[in-house]
Amino acid sequence: MKIVTNMGAANPTAAAEATREIARNLGLKGLKIAAVTGDDVLAYLLEHDLALDNGKTIAALGNSVISANAYIGVAPIVDALRAGADVVITGRAADPAIFLAPLIVEFGWAMDDWTRLGRGALIGHLLECAGQITGGYFADPGAKDISGLARLGFPIGEVREDGEVVVTKVAGSGGAVTARTVKEQLLYEIHDPKAQPDVIADFSEVRVEEIGPDRVRVIGGKGGPKAGLLKTSVGYVDSYVGEGQMSYAGPNAVARGRLALDIVRERLALTGVRTTETRFDLIGIDSLHGPARTRDGDPYEVRLRVVGRTDSLAEAQRIGEEVETLYTNGPAAGGGAWKVARQMVAVASALIPEAAARTAVTIEETSHP
């Protein structure tokens, strides 16, 4: 059995070493573990003033840019598998690529067999979110009931050489594989098919058919020549966020919560806290008194939440402090105050030439300690 994963995150080399340590502790001798690097393209972006999908440019973000990782494709994963790797760990990679690469190796698909590559990308897209296609992120009580979610079975793709797939799951596990669960996952997160690094996927003629209990056949995917571009996620320091919370319970809880929000809203204005965005919410239903209770139609408890976006950590801290002062300066019987201020890292996207990501594969074999 081979394992291919993008759990290398920002440091696939260190992830591979951690995996080797686990293997050594388990006494697994001769296990070949590959690290795929090259998704980190920060140096390239800092040298090229590219436009981002948020309307900004790399140059405009200046020193706030902290990371840039391209969604790499199947090529280095295929190389690792063909070199005999038992475990392949990548950094940022296109999710379908993790599934497409083993299919290319197993069936000997050509790297320009666009129809099969398109079908392989479809298979990867269906399976990439694990339990979502078996009922996770699907269930909606009374509308889309799914049983056994606490023992949700992960999906299995039974793939033919021509790219047709039957989606199923382990017998006896919870969840369900139906035409509806498959169709929802088919449409999930679909934006621009050109963003695939290996093929322009075409899902327009896909057909979904239930062929048995928890068995769904998917056919009809296609593909076209890849665009030669890689989607890249750019992380940058965007702002700071300050937040404060306080609970009110018992009779008239909602009215006291609303009064508290009004007080904090006015206090932030009076003290000149500089925010670019704020929210004033009442949340909560049964955290204080157990099963949900109401009084005269109102919730028996609410939790005040005030959050604001600022340009500095010091300003962000002032938001939670104003909420905390409600203990003695606000409505009756507030409790459970909580505050936090934190830096926010935002993510924007760019397209870069495929050649900008210089991927490499390093394979090491485990031995006994």
C-alpha positions in Angstrom: 0.0 0.0 0.0 1.3 3.5 -0.9 0.4 6.7 1.0 0.4 10.0 -0.8 -0.4 13.1 1.2 0.0 16.9 1.2 0.4 17.0 5.0 3.9 18.3 4.5 2.3 21.8 4.8 5.0 24.5 4.9 7.8 22.0 5.5 7.5 18.7 3.7 11.2 17.8 4.4 10.6 18.0 8.2 7.3 16.1 7.8 9.2 13.3 6.0 11.7 13.2 8.8 8.9 13.0 11.4 7.4 10.1 9.4 10.7 8.3 9.3 10.9 8.6 13.0 7.5 7.1 13.4 8.5 4.3 11.0 11.7 3.6 13.0 9.8 3.4 16.3 7.4 0.9 14.7 10.3 -1.2 13.4 9.5 -0.7 9.8 12.8 -1.3 8.0 13.2 -0.4 4.4 10.3 2.0 4.1 11.0 4.6 1.4 9.7 8.0 2.3 9.7 10.8 -0.3 9.6 14.6 0.3 8.4 16.7 -2.6 9.5 20.3 -2.4 9.2 23.3 -4.7 5.8 24.7 -3.9 7.4 27.6 -2.0 7.6 30.3 -4.7 8.0 33.3 -2.4 11.3 34.3 -3.9 9.8 34.3 -7.4 6.9 36.5 -6.4 9.0 39.0 -4.6 11.0 39.4 -7.9 7.8 39.7 -10.0 5.1 42.3 -9.3 2.1 40.2 -10.0 -1.5 41.1 -9.7 -3.6 39.3 -7.1 -7.2 38.4 -7.2 -8.0 40.9 -4.4 -7.1 43.8 -6.7 -3.7 44.4 -5.0 -0.2 43.7 -6.3 2.8 42.1 -4.6 4.6 45.4 -4.7 1.7 47.2 -3.0 1.7 44.6 -0.2 5.4 45.3 0.5 6.9 43.7 3.6 3.6 42.3 4.7 4.0 39.3 2.3 5.0 36.3 4.4 4.4 33.3 2.1 3.7 32.2 -1.4 2.9 28.5 -2.2 2.0 27.2 -5.6 -0.4 24.3 -6.1 2.0 21.9 -7.8 0.9 19.1 -10.1 1.5 15.4 -10.5 4.9 15.3 -12.1 7.1 15.1 -8.9 4.6 12.7 -7.2 4.8 10.4 -10.2 8.5 10.6 -10.1 8.5 9.6 -6.4 6.2 6.7 -6.9 8.1 5.4 -9.9 11.3 5.6 -7.8 9.7 3.2 -5.4 8.5 5.5 -2.6 6.1 4.0 -0.1 5.1 7.3 1.4 5.1 10.6 -0.6 4.7 13.8 1.3 4.2 17.1 -0.5 3.7 20.7 0.6 1.0 22.6 -1.2 -0.3 20.5 -4.1 -3.5 20.5 -6.1 -5.7 18.1 -4.1 -6.7 16.1 -7.2 -3.0 15.6 -8.1 -2.6 13.4 -5.0 -5.1 11.0 -6.5 -4.2 11.5 -10.2 -0.5 10.6 -9.7 -1.1 7.0 -8.5 -3.5 6.5 -11.4 -0.9 7.6 -13.9 1.6 5.3 -12.4 -0.7 2.3 -12.1 -2.3 2.5 -15.6 0.6 4.0 -17.5 -1.4 7.0 -18.6 0.5 9.5 -20.8 1.0 13.0 -19.4 -0.8 14.4 -22.5 -3.7 11.9 -22.5 -6.1 14.8 -21.7 -9.3 12.7 -21.5 -7.9 10.3 -18.9 -6.1 13.1 -17.0 -9.4 15.0 -16.9 -11.2 11.9 -15.6 -8.4 11.4 -13.0 -8.8 15.0 -11.9 -12.5 14.4 -11.5 -11.8 11.4 -9.4 -9.4 13.3 -7.2 -11.9 16.1 -6.8 -14.6 13.7 -5.7 -12.3 12.0 -3.1 -10.2 14.9 -2.0 -12.4 15.9 1.0 -12.7 12.4 2.4 -15.9 11.9 4.3 -17.7 14.8 2.5 -18.7 12.4 -0.3 -19.9 9.8 2.2 -22.3 12.2 3.9 -20.1 14.6 5.9 -20.9 18.2 5.2 -24.0 17.0 3.5 -26.4 16.1 6.4 -29.3 18.5 7.1 -31.8 17.0 9.6 -35.2 16.5 8.1 -34.0 17.4 4.6 -31.0 15.2 4.0 -30.8 12.7 6.8 -27.5 10.7 7.1 -27.1 8.0 9.8 -24.0 7.0 11.6 -22.0 10.2 11.2 -20.0 9.5 14.4 -18.6 6.4 12.6 -18.4 8.0 9.1 -16.8 5.8 6.6 -14.2 7.4 4.2 -14.6 6.9 0.5 -13.1 4.3 -1.7 -12.7 4.9 -5.5 -12.7 1.8 -7.6 -11.1 3.0 -10.8 -11.0 1.4 -14.3 -8.1 1.9 -16.7 -10.3 4.2 -18.8 -11.0 6.5 -15.9 -14.5 5.4 -14.9 -14.9 5.2 -11.2 -17.2 3.6 -8.7 -17.4 5.5 -5.4 -18.1 3.3 -2.3 -17.1 3.0 1.3 -16.1 0.4 3.8 -19.0 -2.0 4.5 -20.6 -1.4 7.9 -19.3 2.1 8.4 -21.5 5.1 8.9 -22.6 7.6 6.4 -23.9 7.0 2.8 -22.7 7.1 -0.8 -25.6 8.2 -3.0 -26.1 10.1 -6.2 -26.9 13.2 -4.1 -23.7 13.0 -2.0 -21.7 12.5 -5.1 -23.3 15.4 -7.0 -22.8 17.8 -4.1 -19.2 17.0 -3.9 -18.9 17.3 -7.7 -20.0 20.9 -7.5 -18.1 21.7 -4.3 -15.5 24.4 -4.6 -15.6 24.5 -8.4 -14.5 27.8 -9.7 -12.1 27.9 -12.7 -11.1 24.5 -14.2 -8.1 26.2 -15.8 -6.6 26.4 -12.3 -5.7 22.7 -12.4 -2.0 22.3 -12.9 -2.1 19.1 -15.0 -5.2 19.4 -17.2 -8.1 21.7 -17.9 -10.8 19.5 -16.4 -14.2 19.4 -18.0 -17.1 18.1 -15.8 -19.9 19.3 -18.1 -20.9 15.9 -19.3 -20.4 13.9 -16.1 -23.1 11.3 -15.4 -23.8 9.9 -11.9 -25.6 6.6 -11.4 -26.5 4.6 -8.3 -25.6 0.9 -9.1 -26.2 -0.5 -5.6 -26.2 0.3 -1.9 -23.4 2.8 -1.2 -22.1 2.3 -4.8 -22.2 5.2 -7.3 -20.7 5.1 -10.8 -19.3 8.3 -12.2 -18.5 8.6 -15.9 -18.2 11.2 -18.6 -15.4 13.4 -17.5 -13.1 15.0 -20.1 -10.1 17.2 -20.3 -8.0 19.5 -22.4 -4.3 20.7 -22.6 -3.2 22.3 -19.4 -2.8 26.1 -19.3 0.8 26.0 -18.1 -0.1 28.2 -15.0 -0.2 27.4 -11.3 -2.5 28.9 -8.9 -0.5 30.3 -6.0 -1.7 31.2 -2.5 -0.1 34.4 -1.1 -0.2 34.9 2.6 0.2 38.5 4.0 -0.3 40.4 7.2 -3.6 42.1 6.6 -4.7 43.6 9.9 -5.3 43.0 13.6 -8.5 41.9 15.2 -9.7 42.6 18.7 -12.6 40.7 20.3 -14.5 40.6 23.5 -17.3 38.5 24.8 -19.7 38.5 27.8 -22.7 36.3 28.8 -26.1 37.4 30.1 -28.6 34.9 31.4 -32.1 34.7 33.0 -35.1 36.9 32.5 -34.6 39.8 30.1 -31.3 38.4 29.0 -31.7 39.6 25.4 -32.6 43.2 26.5 -29.6 43.3 28.8 -27.4 41.9 26.0 -28.6 44.6 23.6 -28.0 47.3 26.1 -24.5 46.0 26.6 -23.8 46.1 22.9 -25.1 49.7 22.7 -22.7 50.7 25.6 -19.7 49.2 24.0 -20.5 50.7 20.6 -20.7 54.1 22.2 -17.6 53.6 24.3 -15.5 52.7 21.2 -16.7 55.9 19.6 -16.1 58.0 22.7 -12.6 56.7 23.3 -11.6 57.0 19.6 -10.8 53.3 18.9 -9.8 53.3 15.2 -11.4 50.4 13.4 -11.9 49.6 9.8 -14.7 47.0 10.4 -16.8 46.0 13.4 -19.5 43.5 14.4 -21.8 43.5 17.4 -23.5 40.2 17.9 -25.7 38.3 20.3 -25.0 34.5 20.2 -25.6 31.5 22.4 -28.5 29.2 23.2 -27.8 26.6 25.9 -24.3 27.0 27.3 -25.3 28.3 30.8 -28.6 26.6 31.7 -28.4 23.4 29.7 -31.2 22.5 27.3 -32.5 25.6 25.5 -35.0 27.6 27.6 -37.1 30.6 26.7 -39.0 33.1 28.7 -41.9 35.0 27.0 -40.5 33.8 23.7 -37.0 35.2 24.3 -33.9 33.1 24.7 -33.0 32.6 28.4 -29.4 33.4 27.7 -27.3 35.3 25.2 -23.6 35.9 24.7 -22.4 39.3 23.6 -19.7 39.4 21.0 -17.9 42.5 19.8 -15.2 42.2 17.2 -13.3 44.9 15.3 -10.6 45.1 12.7 -7.7 47.6 13.3 -4.4 48.5 11.9 -2.4 47.9 15.1 -2.3 45.4 17.9 -2.7 48.1 20.5 -6.0 49.3 19.0 -7.2 45.8 18.7 -6.6 45.2 22.5 -8.8 48.2 23.4 -11.9 46.5 21.9 -11.8 43.5 24.3 -11.0 45.8 27.2 -14.2 47.8 26.7 -16.2 44.6 26.8 -14.5 43.6 30.0 -15.5 46.8 31.7 -19.1 45.7 31.4 -18.5 43.6 34.5 -19.0 46.7 36.7 -20.1 49.4 34.2 -22.8 47.6 32.2 -26.1 45.8 32.7 -26.8 43.5 35.6 -25.5 40.0 35.9 -22.9 39.8 33.1 -20.3 37.1 33.4 -17.7 34.9 31.7 -15.9 37.8 30.1 -13.2 36.9 27.5 -11.0 39.0 25.3 -8.3 38.5 22.7 -6.3 40.5 20.2 -4.4 38.9 17.3 -2.7 39.5 14.1 -4.6 38.4 11.0 -3.0 36.7 8.0 -5.0 37.0 4.8 -4.7 34.9 1.7 -4.9 36.1 -1.9 -4.3 34.2 -5.2 -2.1 34.7 -8.2 -1.3 32.7 -11.3 2.4 32.0 -12.1 4.2 30.1 -14.9 4.5 26.4 -14.2 8.3 26.7 -14.6 8.5 29.1 -11.6 7.9 26.1 -9.2 11.1 24.1 -9.3 10.0 20.9 -7.8 12.4 18.2 -6.4 12.0 14.8 -4.8 14.2 13.5 -1.9 13.8 9.8 -0.9 15.2 8.3 2.2 14.9 4.7 3.5 14.2 3.8 7.1 16.4 1.5 9.1 16.2 0.1 12.6 17.5 2.4 15.4 
